[in-house]
Amino acid sequence: MDFGFSEEQNILRDQVKRFVKERCPMSRVREILETENKFDQALWNEISDLGWLALIVPEKYGGLGLGWVDLTVVLEETASGLCPLPIACQSLAATAILLCGDEQQKAKWLPQIAEGKAVGTLALYDDPNWISSDAIFCQATKALNGFNLTGVKPFVDSATFSNWLFLAIKAEEELILAKVEKDQCKVRYEPTMDETKITGSVDLNGLFINESDCMVLSQENLSALTNYGAVAVTSEMVGAAQSLLDLTNSYAKERIQFGKPIGQYQGVKHRLAEMFVDIESFRSLCYYAAWAVDDSPSDVTRAVSLAKGYASDAFAQIGIDGVGLHGAIGFTAEYDAQLYLKRSKWARPMYGDSNFHLDRLASLGGL
Amino acid sequence: MDFEYTAQEHSFREEVKVFLKENLPPKKERGKNFLQSWLEKVREKGWVGFSWPKEYGGSDGGLIEQTILREEMALAKAPPLGTSFMGLAWVGPGIMQYGTEEQKKRFIPDILDSKVIWCTGYSEPNHGSDLASIQCKAEKDGDQYVVNGQKIWTTGAPFAQWMILLVRTDFTVKSKHEGITCLLVPMNAEGLEVRPIENMAGDKHFAEIFFTDMKVPIENRLGDEGQGWGVTVSALANERSSIGEVTQMFEKLENLKSLVKSLKIQGKEAATDPEVRRTIARFETKIAAMKYNGLRYLTKQIRGEPLTSETSVNKLHRDSLEIGMDDFAIELAGQAGLQLRGGEEAIDGGSWAKSALNWPNVVIGGGTPNIQKNIIAERILGQPKD
């Protein structure tokens, strides 16, 4: 029994922390967001060299053969600085290939993902708030050696700068996961509240996809990918929420009102304590879910819903209170607290909001 | 990260399970003498004071084995391992840490053998949460202390034989944490009067206690004079694993689900109501959070990493669940939810209604939620004291 990180994982955590502090501090994040495609190729190359994109790819495909617990460390720490590199998307693309791809596809695609040569992403559902195979609307029609695609994928993370988009599409009775190259289709940048998470829509109309670029997406794998996605998002929520608490906690020690630091007032300090309780709790649940992904498949669905079901509401409240406890400065664009509030909103519906996960828990629990 | 147990831990769990199977009959079949023989048997197994050093009659049990023992006992709904909860939880550990050899010999075996029930004389009429401000006064007179003053809300006082008592021996100190002394007092001492107080659930578990020139021999002092605060703090800090609680909460959640399945809201099955389902699921996320927080903190302890006041995190969850689950149950059951035992329409024998009135035992006892939040904000987050 050991519910903690290994020494290697702690070294990895320190490495990511150092990277965030030295290479991608908030000033750099803001600069990246001012650039045209909001993607920093040089930083991407750096983290590729550090092996962070290869963590969960098996060694036989050029990866490090580690697990989601290791990935959680990287996602948590990069998200603590709202680092806009699409590590979660890349890892989900890798997972999609691992789960759905045939041997040839794995051998061809995974090494490039692991090395960061290709930037990959995954998009499953087309309805804004519906986790179901019925919420996949884009269509594929069988043609010679491939499929003709129709429809628009409306919610594709990192779409504007990903090279390979792995998109769930309805092909008559079954689902496929099509590997679409960005250059083949029209990608539109969709402005959202959280600029550190770039969303795009992908117009598939008129596109033909080779059979060799398609994978069968079973119901089982669709659910599995949803679970992986939720673990990735929740890991980032842990890091981001902790940073907002740290920021607010420091401010409460320094800000003097009525002759006292505001952290001395229970109206402030108790809210900080409640934030701590919530973060500790969804942190524990998130680590448990990551462990289940690696080591206990039968626990994954429940573990994921415990974590994301808790985190979605809790982080949203932490976002509001983190900004609110700051007073007007928290409302200021120049100040970082507001960026975390936006992340809390972004994370809430991703791979299932709290209602989805709580409903799923109730069903799993026999109600 | 590894949730597996070692072969040795597995076999310990197996041993506990086998023991429970052989020695714990279903509740209805437990006769009059069951409890006494149960206590003797678990004592013989070395499971009372399991973590205590062998030299004091414990078993030197490791942290994980303690967890396993608590978990299995809770799963089997076994009675407690001793009759004196406080004796086992902090009086015993306090005496082992601060007591004289004589005190250890005199008090420890009786705690382990369930011969003596202890209560804790901390709160006073004007000082509950602000524990260190105690005014109950003890003056040294030769080889004894003479105690005058009052305690209140003393849980277990109506049936305890001994009390661990905090008194003030020095009123001139600058800091309220100094000048406090810890005494061990028999409840039949002359000059000690217990007046039970009825609580809102109709029970008389706690009491007011009045001291009038009560004499306590110096050999009954635990630790040095004026050092009582330190004794108290480290005694209360004695490892408070929540795993047994978590198992009980999961059990209660299952009972709540069964209740939900049997009820209707406005003529429709309650179990199909989204708000009901989500509320139950939210309870589950909190209980699970307690479980995995507890395991993370346990891992820290095993690794020898410092824990500050992380147990306050789970105490706060426990508090909100303790209030929330019963209240949710009786609300769902409408007017029937209000009926107590004996009521024609009472739900589950009125047990939800009864426990819906008992939450202060847990929520106020052991430090109120506001105190827990102060602890987290000040000790973990480093905010200034109020």
Interface residues (C-beta under 8 A of the other chain):
Chain A: M1 D2 F3 G4 F5 S6 V69 N249 A252 K253 K260 P261 G263 Q264 Q266 V268 K269 H270 L272 A273 E274 F276 V277 E280 S281 F282 S284 L285 Y287 Y288 W291 D294 D295 S296 S305 L306 G309 Y310 S354 N355 H357 L358 D359 L361 A362 G365 G366 L367
Chain B: M1 D2 F3 E4 Y5 E9 I64 T67 L253 K257 V260 K261 A271 P274 R277 R278 I280 A281 R282 E284 T285 K286 A288 A289 Y292 N293 L295 R296 L298 T299 K300 I302 R303 E310 V313 L316 H317 N370 Q372 K373 N374 I376 A377 E378 I380 L381 G382 Q383 P384 K385 D386
